[in-house]
């Protein structure tokens, strides 16, 4: 098996018993196992118990715990209990495996945490906002600001964009959307846009613009199919 190479680390307090979970993905906010690629901030290097020192590697060539059989060269994502698996077309990508491995084994890969990137399929265009815009929110074309309703949402910001600086927005296709800070969405839910461009669950009388392709947490990014305000539909 290939050894570990250079990597960057950080430290925090373990939020749960991790004595048997070395090389699993960890969330930075609570020091517990990550359950999806967005909350995964790195890989556990040691074996701490609750409250003990946790060593977290977040960039470099690292060992990881494979939760399924994975083929050499496959892109990697994170699933329940901090296991790593092959990324699908709409999964957040945190790394790439260097060797073929069986389920439950320890393998080596190249990683870049904490921000997972998504495999995307979409139509996009350049966009220069008049305010700072975070990643994954609906945007309006008329004033360069966040959309405040589904009908206004002509696109979704593909990254954080500074005011007056050109960036890219997705107009139609599959890409990450950001859920409202107070709500969650399940796979398959129909979505619209609310204040400040956040996505929310579609209810009667509003324009639907997207459908969730994964579960999405509060103020979190998740894959969705977006059709845009101009191509949306009215939920009767």
C-alpha positions as CSV (number, residue, x, y, z in Angstrom):
1,X,0.0,0.0,0.0
2,X,1.2,3.5,-0.8
3,X,2.3,5.6,2.1
4,X,1.1,9.0,3.2
5,X,2.9,12.0,1.7
6,X,2.8,15.7,2.6
7,X,-0.4,17.1,4.1
8,X,-1.7,19.9,6.2
9,X,-3.3,19.4,9.6
10,X,-5.4,21.2,12.3
11,X,-6.5,20.3,15.8
12,X,-9.7,20.4,17.7
13,X,-11.6,18.6,20.5
14,X,-13.3,15.3,19.7
15,X,-17.0,15.6,20.1
16,X,-17.6,11.8,20.5
17,X,-15.7,8.6,20.9
18,X,-13.5,8.2,17.8
19,X,-11.1,5.5,19.2
20,X,-12.1,3.0,16.5
21,X,-12.7,5.5,13.7
22,X,-9.2,6.6,12.5
23,X,-9.2,7.7,8.8
24,X,-12.9,8.6,8.7
25,X,-14.2,12.0,7.7
26,X,-14.7,14.5,10.5
27,X,-16.9,17.7,10.8
28,X,-15.0,20.8,12.0
29,X,-18.0,22.4,13.8
30,X,-18.6,19.6,16.4
31,X,-15.6,17.2,16.2
32,X,-17.8,14.4,15.2
33,X,-18.1,12.1,12.2
34,X,-19.2,13.8,9.0
35,X,-22.3,12.4,7.2
36,X,-22.0,14.1,3.9
37,X,-19.3,15.8,1.8
38,X,-20.2,19.4,2.6
39,X,-19.8,19.0,6.4
40,X,-16.6,17.0,6.0
41,X,-13.6,19.1,6.9
42,X,-10.9,16.5,6.9
43,X,-9.7,13.0,7.9
44,X,-9.0,11.8,11.4
45,X,-5.4,10.9,11.9
46,X,-5.4,9.7,15.5
47,X,-7.8,7.8,17.8
48,X,-9.2,10.2,20.4
49,X,-12.0,9.6,22.9
50,X,-14.6,12.3,23.7
51,X,-13.0,15.6,24.7
52,X,-9.5,14.5,23.7
53,X,-7.1,16.1,21.2
54,X,-8.2,15.4,17.6
55,X,-5.8,15.6,14.7
56,X,-7.5,16.5,11.4
57,X,-5.7,16.4,8.0
58,X,-7.5,18.6,5.4
59,X,-5.1,18.8,2.4
60,X,-2.7,16.3,0.9
61,X,-2.0,12.7,0.2
62,X,-3.9,10.8,3.0
63,X,-5.1,7.4,4.1
64,X,-8.9,7.0,4.3
65,X,-11.6,4.5,5.3
66,X,-13.4,3.0,2.2
67,X,-17.1,2.4,2.8
68,X,-17.4,0.5,-0.5
69,X,-15.3,-1.0,-3.2
70,X,-13.6,1.8,-5.1
71,X,-11.6,1.8,-8.3
72,X,-8.3,3.5,-8.8
73,X,-8.7,7.1,-10.0
74,X,-12.3,7.4,-8.9
75,X,-13.5,10.7,-7.4
76,X,-14.4,10.4,-3.7
77,X,-17.3,11.7,-1.6
78,X,-18.3,11.2,2.1
79,X,-21.3,9.3,3.3
80,X,-22.9,8.3,6.6
81,X,-20.5,7.8,9.6
82,X,-17.5,9.4,7.9
83,X,-17.0,6.6,5.3
84,X,-15.6,7.4,1.8
85,X,-17.3,6.1,-1.3
86,X,-17.1,6.8,-5.1
87,X,-18.8,10.1,-6.0
88,X,-21.8,10.0,-8.3
89,X,-22.7,12.7,-10.8
90,X,-24.4,15.0,-8.2
91,X,-22.2,14.2,-5.2
92,X,-19.7,16.6,-3.6
93,X,-16.1,15.6,-4.4
94,X,-13.4,15.8,-1.7
95,X,-10.6,13.8,-3.3
96,X,-9.4,11.1,-5.6
97,X,-8.3,7.5,-4.8
98,X,-4.7,6.3,-5.8
99,X,-5.5,2.6,-5.7
100,X,-8.3,0.1,-6.1
101,X,-9.7,-1.0,-2.7
102,X,-12.3,-3.2,-1.2
103,X,-15.1,-2.2,1.1
104,X,-14.0,-1.6,4.7
105,X,-10.3,-1.3,3.8
106,X,-7.8,1.6,4.3
107,X,-6.7,3.2,1.1
108,X,-4.7,6.3,0.0
109,X,-6.0,9.3,-1.9
110,X,-5.3,12.9,-2.8
111,X,-7.7,15.3,-0.9
112,X,-8.6,18.9,-0.7
113,X,-11.0,19.9,2.2
114,X,-13.1,21.5,3.5
115,X,-15.2,22.7,0.5
116,X,-16.6,19.9,-1.6
117,X,-17.0,20.6,-5.2
118,X,-19.8,19.1,-7.3
119,X,-19.8,17.3,-10.6
120,X,-22.1,19.7,-12.6
121,X,-24.1,19.5,-15.8
122,X,-25.5,22.9,-16.7
123,X,-25.8,25.9,-19.0
124,X,-23.9,28.9,-17.5
125,X,-23.0,32.5,-18.2
126,X,-20.8,35.3,-16.8
127,X,-22.5,37.5,-14.2
128,X,-21.4,40.6,-12.5
129,X,-23.4,41.3,-9.3
130,X,-24.0,44.7,-7.7
131,X,-23.7,43.2,-4.2
132,X,-21.6,40.3,-2.7
133,X,-23.3,37.0,-3.3
134,X,-22.7,33.7,-1.6
135,X,-22.5,30.3,-3.4
136,X,-25.7,28.5,-4.3
137,X,-28.3,31.2,-4.1
138,X,-30.8,32.3,-6.7
139,X,-29.9,35.5,-8.6
140,X,-31.8,38.1,-10.6
141,X,-30.6,39.4,-13.9
142,X,-32.2,42.8,-13.9
143,X,-30.4,44.3,-10.9
144,X,-27.5,42.1,-10.2
145,X,-28.8,41.1,-6.8
146,X,-30.1,38.0,-5.1
147,X,-33.6,36.9,-6.2
148,X,-36.3,37.2,-3.6
149,X,-38.8,34.9,-5.3
150,X,-38.8,32.0,-7.7
151,X,-40.1,34.1,-10.5
152,X,-37.0,36.4,-10.2
153,X,-34.5,33.6,-10.0
154,X,-32.9,33.4,-13.4
155,X,-29.8,31.6,-12.3
156,X,-27.8,30.2,-9.3
157,X,-24.4,31.5,-8.2
158,X,-21.8,28.8,-8.8
159,X,-19.4,30.3,-6.3
160,X,-19.1,33.3,-4.0
161,X,-19.0,36.4,-6.1
162,X,-17.8,39.8,-5.0
163,X,-19.7,43.0,-5.8
164,X,-18.6,44.4,-9.2
165,X,-16.5,41.3,-10.0
166,X,-17.5,38.9,-12.8
167,X,-18.3,35.3,-11.8
168,X,-20.4,32.5,-13.2
169,X,-24.1,31.5,-12.6
170,X,-25.9,28.4,-13.7
171,X,-29.0,29.0,-15.8
172,X,-30.3,25.5,-16.3
173,X,-29.1,22.1,-15.2
174,X,-27.7,20.2,-12.2
175,X,-25.6,22.1,-9.6
176,X,-25.5,23.0,-5.9
177,X,-28.2,25.1,-4.4
178,X,-28.3,26.6,-0.9
179,X,-31.2,25.8,1.4
180,X,-32.9,28.4,3.7
181,X,-31.2,28.7,7.1
182,X,-34.3,27.5,8.9
183,X,-35.4,24.6,6.6
184,X,-34.2,21.3,5.2
185,X,-35.1,19.5,2.0
186,X,-35.4,15.8,1.2
187,X,-34.4,14.2,-2.1
188,X,-37.2,14.8,-4.6
189,X,-38.7,17.9,-3.0
190,X,-39.8,20.7,-5.3
191,X,-38.2,24.0,-4.5
192,X,-38.6,27.7,-5.0
193,X,-36.6,30.8,-4.0
194,X,-37.2,33.1,-1.0
195,X,-35.6,36.2,0.5
196,X,-31.9,36.7,-0.3
197,X,-31.9,34.0,-2.9
198,X,-32.2,31.0,-0.5
199,X,-34.1,28.0,-1.7
200,X,-37.2,26.9,0.2
201,X,-39.9,24.2,-0.2
202,X,-42.5,24.9,-2.9
203,X,-46.0,25.7,-1.7
204,X,-49.2,26.5,-3.4
205,X,-49.2,29.8,-5.4
206,X,-45.5,30.1,-5.8
207,X,-43.2,29.4,-8.8
208,X,-41.2,26.2,-8.7
209,X,-37.7,26.5,-10.0
210,X,-35.8,23.4,-8.8
211,X,-36.0,19.8,-7.5
212,X,-33.7,18.5,-4.9
213,X,-31.5,15.5,-6.0
214,X,-30.0,15.0,-2.5
215,X,-31.0,15.7,1.1
216,X,-30.1,19.4,1.9
217,X,-29.6,20.7,5.4
218,X,-30.2,24.2,6.8
219,X,-28.1,26.8,5.1
220,X,-26.2,23.9,3.3
221,X,-25.4,23.2,-0.3
222,X,-27.0,20.2,-2.1
223,X,-27.4,19.1,-5.6
224,X,-30.6,20.1,-7.4
225,X,-32.0,20.3,-10.9
226,X,-32.7,24.0,-11.6
227,X,-34.9,25.3,-14.4
228,X,-35.0,29.1,-13.6
229,X,-37.7,31.6,-13.1
230,X,-38.4,32.1,-16.8
231,X,-38.9,28.4,-17.2
232,X,-40.4,27.6,-13.9
233,X,-44.0,26.7,-13.3
234,X,-46.8,27.9,-11.0
235,X,-47.8,25.4,-8.2
236,X,-51.6,25.6,-8.2
